[in-house]
């Protein structure tokens, strides 16, 4: 998020090791150690693991083969899984953008206590555990006994219960709900930097309210929308709990697939390959779109 | 023939009165300033004319038509905001062109008018610059061009020069006045800077606490302030408690050792107000002592302690020798250089 919003040019300093830089290294050392020990080493081990062999009876064999990678690439089962994951993430991102941008705009125009109250409402999903929140959806829409389904059916609005559990629709809706705060906050941050007089300026020049939003406000908050989209997309694509509960055993996504390979099949090398592929794909998408945004808006939003 | 009329316009925010009974007729081509301290209601009044705020009561008419019934987007007023409010994602040319696009002006004419407007504010060749790559003064010019290119019936300026440094501000004042004269656009300027108001306007509306204190030409408001507030807000002024003694013969106006023939009709305690540049050091008059003297290039600024309280005196640096600090002096002024009002009253 900050990578997109703060595109201020990094100060270039000549790399002469002075006492200042040495102190900086010393101060950064604890965090650096933690990063290397907690992220870099396990990551390298996981990558190495993905090239090892595994058999039902022989377990993990420390060799270097491409078997796991070939399996993922050739088996349509895995390909479908990856497609589903990205489809869900894209849809969740679109939904959060479509609802989150107006939400942030309205929030920004609210005053005083109402603003704080609705900010809390928007942040709500973050304050509740993923599991409790997702089970809440199940209580509302779970088959014939779901509260919302019962209500809608007794009102005669629907004849059969809305299928929500174990459907992709349900997964997308639950994901979008969980991710909404990230989008709203990202957009809200950029909205606060928009000159409050600017709408009046556009109106005084003869612009109607739709023109003001479409041509003046939206282009200015686009970086916020896109950085929000990056956050939502990457979090949705790697989400585990929500797809696991709503999607169940039938509709697996990449994260739940990797989990199953590790803990149910015990095929660690294949699970590692799946996890690494998800990571690489996400990094490529995020870095790529970030670079695109920076190039597109470099001139205007320095 | 007035182009813009405000008829007893008022604005309340809950129990707070922001503007009260504001009546003004603006002539075609006139340059009017709303002058007052912050919170005096000048910006509120401007926003009601612009349509961003609705008056609680009163009427605003533009060329005889009821302006309040017109949506802000259709009022056809040009506005320059304090923050300039340029569109940061558009180039200079796109910014200026926006108002014309909204009016569905053809592309060829648009380009032509944008070029003319930018040339007028001295920004020819800056068409493709983005606002963030321009200095404050240049942004200010873009904002002015954007407001003028739509040929507004009235130009509203909301403290447009307050974000510029002193030197640039003076340059812009001269330029603004020149452009306004050339185009003949009726202009209303909101400012808290009395020098700016005096040097730019045909008439000044001095406001305080939501009310009009005085409307008049810069010279008239300065020379003959209608109230103590105006006298103190426009330039510096000295105030002395004085007394009109009709028992003396002839009846006299007395302030300490200074005395003058009493004006007709008034008696009892009064307050005299005199501009510092109208006071002379002489052989007779109000007795005092110089507390400090400050050299300011073309003039000297003296702070004196007199029998009637502190006073400031400004003397031209005309080569004559000036009194030193600590020196005893006599302050005198001509009777036509002071204004008089009954003591105790605020007016």
Interface residues (C-beta under 8 A of the other chain):
Chain A: X195 X197 X198 X200 X201 X202 X203 X204 X205 X206 X207 X208 X211 X216 X219 X220 X299 X300 X301 X302
Chain B: X50 X51 X52 X72 X73 X74 X75 X76 X77 X78 X79 X81 X82 X83 X85 X86 X87 X88 X89 X98 X99 X102 X103 X130 X132 X146 X147 X150
